[in-house]
């Protein structure tokens, strides 16, 4: 009986240790903190500028700005005035450790309720950094060009500013839409297109190894 009780206690202790270790790993994987408790308004350009200032102050020129994700209040093909409910800026930085390095993704999120910043022990792919790109077209201007364009508006509330990795290197794009339908507004020239400039028709469907 004593032997059976011993094994029960031992197994219980092992289970507790596994849970503690899992929690520790999760904490290492992701760390989240509040930046502020409320925002008077949501402005895309202001959030980008403030977040880039934060990244530069903490990581100097070692950070990379990869994306800005926006969620609108309403669907673009319905009664939509461009009101924003959330903004998320995506960054990455590297910490050199001897002969190796640790890579971290930083997600800075903004809503009217407040702003948070999350650091994840991971790396970002499929985008070129936009640190040195001249983003001449603001979100508001891009949204107005979308609405003025003679093309169907996506049934979506999602907008992303990114410089996509593809067979053709293009300017950063304001991408309105989702996986099914998108409209691209060039963030430098303001050109509106329903075709992805990083993946012209000639390359659509080609395996990665067959890009020129």
For each residue, the residues with C-beta under 8 A, 3 or more apart:
1: 4 5
2: 5 6
3: 6 7
4: 1 7 8
5: 1 2 8 9
6: 2 3 9 10
7: 3 4 10 11
8: 4 5 11 12
9: 5 6 12 13
10: 6 7 13 14
11: 7 8 14 15
12: 8 9 15 16
13: 9 10 16 17
14: 10 11 17 18
15: 11 12 18 19
16: 12 13 19 20
17: 13 14 20 21
18: 14 15 21 22
19: 15 16 22 23
20: 16 17 23 24
21: 17 18 24 25
22: 18 19 25 26
23: 19 20 26 27
24: 20 21 27 28
25: 21 22 28 29
26: 22 23 29 30
27: 23 24 30 31
28: 24 25 121
29: 25 26 120 121 122
30: 26 27 118 119 120 121
31: 27 118 119
32: 116 117 118 119
33: 116 117 118
34: 37 114 115 116
35: 108 114 115 116 117
36: 39 114 115
37: 34 113 114
38: 112 113 114
39: 36 42 110 111 112 113 114 115
40:
41: 112
42: 39 47 84 85 86 87 110 111 112
43: 46 47
44: 47 48 68 70 84 87 138 139 140 161
45: 48 49 138 139
46: 43 49 50
47: 42 43 44 50 51 68 87 89 108 110
48: 44 45 51 52 65 68 89
49: 45 46 52 53
50: 46 47 53 54
51: 47 48 54 55 89 91 108
52: 48 49 55 56 65 89
53: 49 50 56 57
54: 50 51 57 58 108 117
55: 51 52 58 59 63 65 91 93 106
56: 52 53 59 60 61 63
57: 53 54
58: 54 55 63
59: 55 56 62 63 93
60: 56 63
61: 56
62: 59 93 94
63: 55 56 58 59 60 91 92 93 106 131
64: 91 92 93 124 129 131
65: 48 52 55 89 90 91 129 130 131
66: 90 91 92 124 127 129 130 162
67: 88 89 90 124 127 160 161 162
68: 44 47 48 87 88 89 90 160 161 162
69: 87 88 89 90 158 159 160
70: 44 84 86 87 88 139 158 159 160 161
71: 84 85 86 87 157 158 159
72: 75 76 80 82 83 84 85 157 158 159
73: 80 83 84 85 157
74: 78 79 80 81 83 157
75: 72 78 80 155 156 157
76: 72 80 146 153 154 155 156 157 176 177
77: 80 152 153 154 155
78: 74 75 155
79: 74
80: 72 73 74 75 76 77 83 153
81: 74
82: 72 140 143
83: 72 73 74 80
84: 42 44 70 71 72 73 87
85: 42 71 72 73 111 112
86: 42 70 71 109 110 111
87: 42 44 47 68 69 70 71 84 109 110 111
88: 67 68 69 70 107 108 109 110
89: 47 48 51 52 65 67 68 69 107 108
90: 65 66 67 68 69 105 106 107 124
91: 51 55 63 64 65 66 105 106 107 108
92: 63 64 66 103 104 105 106 123 124
93: 55 59 62 63 64 103 104 106
94: 62 101 102 103 104
95: 101 102 103 104
96: 100 101
97: 100 101 102
98:
99:
100: 96 97
101: 94 95 96 97
102: 94 95 97 121
103: 92 93 94 95 121 122 123
104: 92 93 94 95 119 120 121 122
105: 90 91 92 119 120 122 123 124
106: 55 63 90 91 92 93 117 118 119 120
107: 88 89 90 91 117 118 120
108: 35 47 51 54 88 89 91 115 116 117 118
109: 86 87 88 115 116 117 118
110: 39 42 47 86 87 88 114 115
111: 39 42 85 86 87 114 115
112: 38 39 41 42 85
113: 37 38 39
114: 34 35 36 37 38 39 110 111
115: 34 35 36 39 108 109 110 111
116: 32 33 34 35 108 109
117: 32 33 35 54 106 107 108 109
118: 30 31 32 33 106 107 108 109
119: 30 31 32 104 105 106
120: 29 30 104 105 106 107
121: 28 29 30 102 103 104
122: 29 103 104 105
123: 92 103 105
124: 64 66 67 90 92 105 127
125: 165
126: 164 165
127: 66 67 124 162 163 164 165
128: 163 164 165 169
129: 64 65 66 132 163
130: 65 66 133 135 161 162 163 172
131: 63 64 65
132: 129
133: 130 163 171 172 187 188
134: 188
135: 130 138 161 172 187 188
136: 187 188 189 190
137: 141 142 145 174 185 186 187 188 189 190
138: 44 45 135 141 142
139: 44 45 70 142 143 159 161 174
140: 44 82 143 144
141: 137 138 144 145 190
142: 137 138 139 145 146 174 176 185 187 190
143: 82 139 140 146 147 159 174 176
144: 140 141 147 148
145: 137 141 142 148 149 185 190 192
146: 76 142 143 149 153 174 176 183 185 192
147: 143 144 153
148: 144 145
149: 145 146 183 192
150:
151: 183 192 194
152: 77 181
153: 76 77 80 146 147 176 183
154: 76 77 176 177 178 180 181 182 183
155: 75 76 77 78 181
156: 75 76 176 177 178 181
157: 71 72 73 74 75 76
158: 69 70 71 72 176 177 178
159: 69 70 71 72 139 143 174 175 176
160: 67 68 69 70 174 175
161: 44 67 68 70 130 135 139 172 173 174 175 187
162: 66 67 68 127 130 172 173 175
163: 127 128 129 130 133 170 171 172 173
164: 126 127 128 170 173 196 198 199
165: 125 126 127 128 198
166: 169 170 196 198 199 203
167: 198 199 200 203 206 211 212
168: 197 198 199 200 203
169: 128 166 198
170: 163 164 166 173 186 197 198
171: 133 163 186 187 188 189 197
172: 130 133 135 161 162 163 186 187 188
173: 161 162 163 164 170 184 185 186 187 197 198
174: 137 139 142 143 146 159 160 161 184 185 186 187
175: 159 160 161 162 182 183 184 185
176: 76 142 143 146 153 154 156 158 159 182 183 184 185
177: 76 154 156 158 180 181 182 183
178: 154 156 158 181 182
179:
180: 154 177
181: 152 154 155 156 177 178
182: 154 175 176 177 178 194 196
183: 146 149 151 153 154 175 176 177 192 193 194
184: 173 174 175 176 192 193 194 195 196 197
185: 137 142 145 146 173 174 175 176 190 191 192
186: 137 170 171 172 173 174 189 190 191 192 193 197
187: 133 135 136 137 142 161 171 172 173 174
188: 133 134 135 136 137 171 172
189: 136 137 171 186
190: 136 137 141 142 145 185 186
191: 185 186
192: 145 146 149 151 183 184 185 186
193: 183 184 186 197
194: 151 182 183 184
195: 184 200 201
196: 164 166 182 184 199 200
197: 168 170 171 173 184 186 193 200
198: 164 165 166 167 168 169 170 173
199: 164 166 167 168 196 203 204
200: 167 168 195 196 197 203 204
201: 195 204
202:
203: 166 167 168 199 200 206 211
204: 199 200 201
205:
206: 167 203 210 211
207: 210
208: 211
209:
210: 206 207
211: 167 203 206 208
212: 167
